[in-house]
Amino acid sequence: MVDRPDEEPRDVVVVTGAGGMGQAIARRLGSGRTLFLADASSQALDKAVDALSDEGYAVRAMVTDVSDRAAVEKLAKAASGEGRVTAVVHTAGVSPATGTAKAIIDVNLLGTAHVIDVFETVATRGTSLVVISSMAGHVASLSREQEAALATTPTPDLLGLDVVTAIGDDAPTAYLVTKRANHLRVQAAAPAWNLRGARVNSISPGVISTAMAKAEEASPTGEHMMAMLDASGTGRAGTPGEIASAVAFLTGPESSYITGTDLLVDGGQAAWLRSRLTA
């Protein structure tokens, strides 16, 4: 698709993560805008971009490892150079079934901090950042001191925190801690984003029908995960489209007074888990 030289620059949407959730969000937000899709896998990115381009979206591909701040800075510079960045949706993430504890920490913790920090520098009035976290963050058990450290420690020092180094090679614990850290970093970042007239929020999905969820289902903890769906009364996994709808709300005008918070989109799974813990 060729942009006409006499046209005003389109608004820009940035989506990190070219998986099922990222593509659903790109389709929901990308119409009439310039869409930047970023992923660490060039193969996954090319496939997604080809599909979106065939559907008429004005999409740019950016190979981006979010754990590398320089790569995120390159993405932000390219996106802001194309027009006003109206929405940034950070879906890139690693689960225990798809990566090691180190990969989870690098992408989910460090990568999310990079996206929040870097895109603040290009945010303008009306920009909305949504971080895709997880309901797992709502059941993490951390002390007040650990949460304060995860929320406010400068990004370059995050990997040296005691709460992070204590994770070791425990991938499930890494997932719980990093997803709770997503909530905390979003809350802590909100005042600075407010000063720019911009907003930052997170969404915590439950079990969503994506390739990552299928990998989790096939993992040693998969049986427990599926049993939880039935026991909680949910009875089904969510769909990428349902997450895209929540993102559309948090990046749209109806949510203009919502910032620094997390939205659970989990069919009540976290509520069921908490009720069991307090029973």
ABEGO torsion letter per residue (X at the ends): XBBBAABBBBBBBBBBEABAAAAAAAAAAABGBBBBBBBABAAAAAAAAAAAAAAGBBBBBBBBBAABAAAAAAAAAAAAAAEBBABBBBABBBBAAABBAAAAAAAAAAAAAAAAAAAAAABBBGBBBBBBBBAAAAABBBBAAAAAAAAABBAAAAAABAAAAAAEABAAAAAAAAAAAAAAAAAAAAAAAAAAGBBBBBBBBBBBBBAAAAAAAABAAAAAAAAAAAAAGAGBBBBAAAAAAAAAAAABAAAAABBGBBBBBAGGAAAAAAAAAAX
